[in-house]
Amino acid sequence: MKKTIIFTDLDGTLMDVADYSVAAAQAAIDKLIELKIPIIPCTSKTHLEVIEIQKKLGLSHPFISENGSAIFFPADYFNVSQIDIKNFNGYQSIVLGCEYEKVLGFFSQWRKRYNLSVTGVHEMPVEKVMELTALNYDEAEVAKKRFFSEPFILNNKEVLPGEAVEDIQRNGFRLLLGNRFYHLLGNSDKGVAIRHLTEMYQKKWNSDDLVTVGIGDSMNDLEMLKAVQKPVLVKKPTGTHERRIEIDNLLITEGIGPAGWQEAVFKLIELQ
């Protein structure tokens, strides 16, 4: 079997969108751990959130936080000597995104400029985050501690004006739409982070002959799916998939969320 890496979104993909359970994917997770195939979360969540999720799942590999804003990996996992490596509680990180203060500064100016009725996560009480995400109090409190991006909601539930969206791009920021929030971040994306991390694995394993798999469910996974050799799109709870994602060689699952995740993993392992 060729060396394989599984890059995966979390909410709505590896984890059930309603209760965050991975039960429907547990057999596949166990098999990948047994085969020593890295499962790499590539998510809008912060590194504090992902570290706790990895502990629960028994994972100890790198991960990508806040939609490609940073790569985190256990100390000594890679033989790296870059000056820009930062250390955090036993993890090393490479920051690809924008500082949170700059994101918030732009968010405030942008909202005023277009008179938008939007609310960022940093403005929400913990209870509101709990309501929107179904996280418990402690989890919601951690989710509010952002480092590179600001999730926000539209209070009037209408679409953002096109000129406001274009203004984000003109100023060097990006706007993504996930399952629950819009996400404002610097000029980084999951695809760039995946390509960077894949190169690090090639050096670690001394091989260019790797198989990269990407599994997602939403438009904020598009760059991830475009950056891997085997892209997978799992169905949403509605029983449909994100139809705006059209990529060659795209595997679309019959199963929803983690059930589709497991379906795809076993199909792809079978092909190796």
C-alpha positions as CSV (number, residue, x, y, z in Angstrom):
1,M,0.0,0.0,0.0
2,K,1.3,3.4,-0.9
3,K,1.7,6.0,1.9
4,T,-1.7,7.6,2.4
5,I,-2.9,10.8,4.1
6,I,-6.5,11.5,4.9
7,F,-7.4,15.2,5.1
8,T,-10.8,15.7,6.6
9,D,-13.3,18.4,7.5
10,L,-14.9,17.8,11.0
11,D,-18.4,19.3,11.4
12,G,-20.8,17.5,9.1
13,T,-18.1,15.2,7.7
14,L,-16.2,13.1,10.2
15,M,-18.5,14.4,13.0
16,D,-22.3,14.4,12.9
17,V,-23.5,18.0,12.3
18,A,-26.1,17.7,15.0
19,D,-24.4,16.0,18.0
20,Y,-20.7,15.8,16.9
21,S,-20.7,12.0,17.2
22,V,-18.2,10.0,15.2
23,A,-19.9,6.7,16.0
24,A,-20.9,6.1,12.4
25,A,-17.2,6.4,11.3
26,Q,-15.6,4.7,14.3
27,A,-14.7,1.4,12.5
28,A,-13.0,3.3,9.7
29,I,-11.1,5.5,12.3
30,D,-9.9,2.4,14.1
31,K,-8.8,0.8,10.8
32,L,-6.8,3.9,9.8
33,I,-5.1,4.0,13.2
34,E,-4.3,0.3,12.9
35,L,-2.8,1.0,9.4
36,K,-0.9,4.0,10.7
37,I,-2.6,6.2,8.1
38,P,-2.7,9.8,9.4
39,I,-6.1,11.4,9.8
40,I,-5.5,15.2,9.4
41,P,-8.4,17.4,10.5
42,C,-8.7,20.4,8.2
43,T,-11.3,22.5,9.8
44,S,-12.7,25.9,10.6
45,K,-12.2,25.1,14.3
46,T,-9.4,26.6,16.4
47,H,-6.3,24.6,17.4
48,L,-7.6,24.5,21.0
49,E,-10.8,22.8,19.8
50,V,-9.0,20.3,17.6
51,I,-6.5,19.3,20.2
52,E,-9.3,18.2,22.5
53,I,-11.1,16.4,19.6
54,Q,-7.9,14.6,18.8
55,K,-7.5,13.4,22.4
56,K,-11.0,12.0,22.3
57,L,-10.4,10.2,19.0
58,G,-7.0,8.9,19.9
59,L,-5.3,10.9,17.1
60,S,-1.7,12.2,17.4
61,H,-1.0,13.6,13.9
62,P,-0.8,17.2,12.5
63,F,-3.9,19.2,11.8
64,I,-5.0,22.4,10.0
65,S,-7.0,25.0,11.9
66,E,-9.3,27.9,11.0
67,N,-9.7,27.1,7.3
68,G,-6.0,26.8,6.5
69,S,-4.8,29.6,8.7
70,A,-2.3,27.5,10.5
71,I,-0.7,24.0,10.6
72,F,-0.1,22.4,14.0
73,F,1.9,19.3,14.6
74,P,3.4,17.5,17.6
75,A,6.9,18.6,18.6
76,D,9.6,16.5,16.8
77,Y,6.9,15.0,14.4
78,F,8.8,16.7,11.5
79,N,12.4,17.6,11.2
80,V,11.9,21.3,10.7
81,S,14.2,24.2,11.1
82,Q,12.2,27.1,9.8
83,I,12.6,30.4,11.7
84,D,8.8,30.9,11.6
85,I,8.0,27.8,13.6
86,K,6.1,28.6,16.8
87,N,5.7,26.4,19.9
88,F,2.4,25.8,21.8
89,N,1.9,23.3,24.6
90,G,3.9,20.5,23.0
91,Y,2.8,21.5,19.5
92,Q,4.7,23.4,16.8
93,S,2.9,25.5,14.3
94,I,3.3,27.3,11.0
95,V,1.1,30.3,10.6
96,L,-0.2,30.9,7.1
97,G,-3.1,33.3,7.9
98,C,-3.7,36.7,9.3
99,E,-3.5,37.8,13.0
100,Y,-6.9,37.9,14.7
101,E,-6.7,41.5,15.6
102,K,-6.3,42.5,11.9
103,V,-9.3,40.3,11.0
104,L,-11.4,42.0,13.7
105,G,-10.3,45.4,12.7
106,F,-11.4,44.9,9.1
107,F,-14.6,43.2,10.2
108,S,-15.6,46.3,12.2
109,Q,-14.8,48.7,9.4
110,W,-16.4,46.5,6.7
111,R,-19.7,46.2,8.7
112,K,-20.0,49.9,9.2
113,R,-19.0,50.7,5.5
114,Y,-21.9,48.6,4.2
115,N,-24.3,49.1,7.1
116,L,-24.5,45.3,7.6
117,S,-26.6,43.6,10.4
118,V,-24.1,40.9,11.2
119,T,-22.8,39.5,14.5
120,G,-19.4,38.0,15.1
121,V,-18.6,35.2,17.5
122,H,-16.5,37.5,19.6
123,E,-19.6,39.6,20.3
124,M,-21.8,36.7,21.3
125,P,-22.3,35.5,24.8
126,V,-21.3,31.8,25.4
127,E,-25.0,30.9,25.6
128,K,-25.6,32.2,22.0
129,V,-22.7,30.2,20.7
130,M,-24.2,27.1,22.5
131,E,-27.5,27.8,20.8
132,L,-26.0,28.1,17.3
133,T,-23.6,25.1,17.6
134,A,-25.1,22.6,20.1
135,L,-21.7,22.7,22.0
136,N,-21.7,22.5,25.7
137,Y,-20.7,25.6,27.8
138,D,-17.0,24.7,28.1
139,E,-16.8,23.8,24.4
140,A,-18.5,27.0,23.3
141,E,-16.3,29.1,25.5
142,V,-13.2,27.5,23.8
143,A,-14.8,28.1,20.4
144,K,-15.0,31.8,21.1
145,K,-11.2,32.0,21.5
146,R,-10.2,32.7,17.9
147,F,-6.7,33.2,16.6
148,F,-6.9,33.8,12.9
149,S,-10.6,34.1,11.7
150,E,-14.0,35.5,12.7
151,P,-17.1,33.4,12.3
152,F,-20.3,35.5,12.0
153,I,-24.0,35.3,11.2
154,L,-26.4,37.5,9.2
155,N,-29.0,38.8,11.6
156,N,-31.6,39.4,8.9
157,K,-30.9,36.1,7.2
158,E,-30.5,37.7,3.9
159,V,-27.6,37.4,1.5
160,L,-24.6,39.7,1.7
161,P,-24.5,42.4,-1.0
162,G,-22.1,41.5,-3.9
163,E,-20.2,44.7,-3.4
164,A,-19.5,43.9,0.2
165,V,-18.2,40.5,-0.7
166,E,-16.0,42.0,-3.4
167,D,-14.6,44.5,-0.9
168,I,-13.4,41.6,1.3
169,Q,-11.3,40.3,-1.6
170,R,-10.0,43.7,-2.6
171,N,-8.6,44.2,0.9
172,G,-6.8,40.8,1.0
173,F,-9.2,38.9,3.1
174,R,-11.4,35.8,2.3
175,L,-15.0,34.9,3.0
176,L,-16.1,31.3,3.4
177,L,-19.5,29.8,4.1
178,G,-19.7,26.8,6.4
179,N,-22.6,24.8,7.9
180,R,-23.4,27.3,10.6
181,F,-21.4,30.5,10.0
182,Y,-19.7,32.8,7.5
183,H,-16.0,32.9,8.1
184,L,-13.8,36.0,7.6
185,L,-10.1,35.3,7.4
186,G,-6.8,36.4,5.9
187,N,-5.6,35.3,2.5
188,S,-5.1,31.7,3.3
189,D,-7.0,28.5,2.5
190,K,-7.2,24.8,3.2
191,G,-5.6,24.0,-0.2
192,V,-2.4,26.0,0.4
193,A,-2.1,24.4,3.9
194,I,-2.6,20.9,2.5
195,R,0.0,21.3,-0.2
196,H,2.5,22.7,2.4
197,L,1.8,19.8,4.8
198,T,2.0,17.2,2.0
199,E,5.5,18.5,1.1
200,M,6.5,18.1,4.7
201,Y,5.3,14.5,4.7
202,Q,7.2,13.8,1.5
203,K,10.4,14.9,3.2
204,K,9.5,13.0,6.4
205,W,8.9,9.7,4.5
206,N,11.5,10.5,1.8
207,S,9.0,9.8,-0.9
208,D,7.0,11.8,-3.5
209,D,4.7,8.8,-4.2
210,L,1.9,9.6,-1.7
211,V,-1.8,9.2,-2.0
212,T,-3.7,12.2,-0.6
213,V,-7.4,12.0,0.2
214,G,-9.7,14.9,1.1
215,I,-13.2,14.5,2.6
216,G,-15.6,17.4,3.1
217,D,-19.2,18.4,2.8
218,S,-19.4,22.2,2.2
219,M,-18.2,25.0,0.0
220,N,-15.5,25.9,2.6
221,D,-14.0,22.5,1.7
222,L,-13.6,23.3,-2.0
223,E,-9.9,24.3,-1.9
224,M,-9.1,21.2,0.2
225,L,-10.8,18.9,-2.3
226,K,-9.0,20.6,-5.2
227,A,-5.6,20.1,-3.5
228,V,-5.8,16.3,-3.1
229,Q,-5.6,13.3,-5.5
230,K,-8.8,11.6,-4.2
231,P,-11.5,14.2,-3.3
232,V,-14.6,13.0,-1.5
233,L,-17.9,14.8,-0.9
234,V,-20.2,13.4,1.8
235,K,-24.0,14.0,1.8
236,K,-25.6,16.5,4.1
237,P,-28.5,15.6,6.5
238,T,-30.9,16.7,3.8
239,G,-29.8,13.7,1.7
240,T,-28.2,15.9,-0.9
241,H,-24.6,17.0,-1.6
242,E,-23.1,20.4,-2.2
243,R,-23.9,20.7,-5.9
244,R,-21.7,23.8,-6.4
245,I,-18.6,21.6,-5.9
246,E,-17.7,20.1,-9.3
247,I,-14.2,18.4,-9.4
248,D,-12.8,15.7,-11.7
249,N,-12.6,12.3,-10.0
250,L,-14.9,13.4,-7.2
251,L,-16.4,10.6,-5.1
252,I,-19.9,11.4,-3.8
253,T,-21.0,9.2,-1.0
254,E,-24.4,7.6,-0.4
255,G,-24.0,7.9,3.3
256,I,-24.5,11.2,5.2
257,G,-21.8,12.8,7.3
258,P,-19.7,10.3,9.3
259,A,-21.5,7.3,7.7
260,G,-20.4,8.7,4.3
261,W,-16.9,9.3,5.6
262,Q,-16.6,5.6,6.6
263,E,-18.1,4.5,3.3
264,A,-15.5,6.5,1.4
265,V,-12.5,5.4,3.5
266,F,-13.3,1.7,3.1
267,K,-13.8,2.2,-0.7
268,L,-10.5,4.0,-1.0
269,I,-8.5,1.6,1.1
270,E,-10.0,-1.3,-1.0
271,L,-8.5,0.5,-4.1
272,Q,-5.0,0.7,-2.7
